[in-house]
């Protein structure tokens, strides 16, 4: 006996559970970012996290569910957009939402994981379905709720389409001159359109 405690397999104690889950999620984001959805495997995520593949299934289930959890964490800043919409007078909602969403993309810390998620969603039907489900359930409905209009969800989707389309061209495809345009210029041009979608009669 050398006095060392052998490494236990299986589920970790409760005190380690939160850290293990976070480590798996971090590894999953890195794997999806580096390899895309199709080439990422549960076994590869487990290896990167230093855990048994059974633990990945225990905490998240299938690869699709791991991807959904990774999307939710990466997209968390954008999911707070409903707070940006609600905080202020209705006639400024377009500018607040536009500035908030573009600000998330402008920040390298939030842009990098978003780029990985969006690229996976563009190239894989399963990833795209997860992305749509998350956007519809957590972003669109939260934006629509404060509007108190009969077609609020459609309005929110149109506003989001304007901003997501701009983000795709500017940050993913990097189409010029949009990619290098001044942020304030973009806000000035986009905000009235987003405002119209959200509140115009």
HELIX and SHEET records of a PDB file:
HELIX    1   1 UNK A   14  UNK A   39  1                                  26    
HELIX    2   2 UNK A   42  UNK A   49  1                                   8    
HELIX    3   3 UNK A   53  UNK A   60  1                                   8    
HELIX    4   4 UNK A   63  UNK A   74  1                                  12    
HELIX    5   5 UNK A   76  UNK A   79  1                                   4    
HELIX    6   6 UNK A   81  UNK A   86  1                                   6    
HELIX    7   7 UNK A   90  UNK A   92  5                                   3    
HELIX    8   8 UNK A   93  UNK A  106  1                                  14    
HELIX    9   9 UNK A  108  UNK A  123  1                                  16    
HELIX   10  10 UNK A  125  UNK A  134  1                                  10    
HELIX   11  11 UNK A  135  UNK A  140  3                                   6    
HELIX   12  12 UNK A  141  UNK A  145  1                                   5    
HELIX   13  13 UNK A  152  UNK A  167  1                                  16    
HELIX   14  14 UNK A  168  UNK A  172  3                                   5    
HELIX   15  15 UNK A  178  UNK A  180  5                                   3    
HELIX   16  16 UNK A  183  UNK A  199  1                                  17    
END                                                                             
